[in-house]
Amino acid sequence: MKRSLYLFVLTLFTIGLAMSCREEKTAGEKIEDGIEKVGDGIEDGAEEVEDAVEDAADDN
């Protein structure tokens, strides 16, 4: 009985330790990531427009 109780406590401790090691992002880091994603989207859109304009110019 004691052995299973020790094993249970050890398991809970291990899970707790693993969960506490997660890296949490601050609000500033989350905002920064969002801004980067928007910037990447704008950049991708601009490249698509550029390609479409070049294709249209080549057709004429």
N, C-alpha and C positions, 0 to 999 in steps of 0.2 A: 504494500500500500504506500509506504513512504517513497519507494523508488518511483512509482507512477506519479506521485505528487511532485517530486523533485523534477521529473521529466516535464511535467506540465508547466511548472514555474519557469524552468529553463527555456521552454518553447515560447512562453509569453514574453520573457525577457528578450529573447532573440528577435522576435517579431517587433517588439517595441523599439529595440535598438536600430533595426533596419528601417523602420518607418521614420525615426527621428533624423536619419542621415540624409533624407531627401532634401534637395536644394530647392528652396522656395524663391520665387522671383518677386522682387519688389514692384510696386506700382509703376515706378519710373522705368524699370526694365521691360515691363509688359507694354507700356506705351511706346517705348523705343522699338520693340519688336513689331508692333502694329504699324508704326510709321515706316519701317523698313519694308514690310510687306506691301504697303500701299505704293511706296516708291518703286518697288520691283514691278508691281502691276502696271504702273504708269509707263515705266521703261519698256516693258513687253508690248504694251499697246502702241507706243510710239514706233517701235521697230516694225510692228505689223503694218502700220500706216505707211511707213517709209517703203516697205517692200511692195505694198499695193500701188503706191505712186510710181515706183520704178517699173513695175510690171505694166502699168497703164501707159507710161512714157515709151516703153519698148514696143508696145502694140501699135503706137502711132508712128 
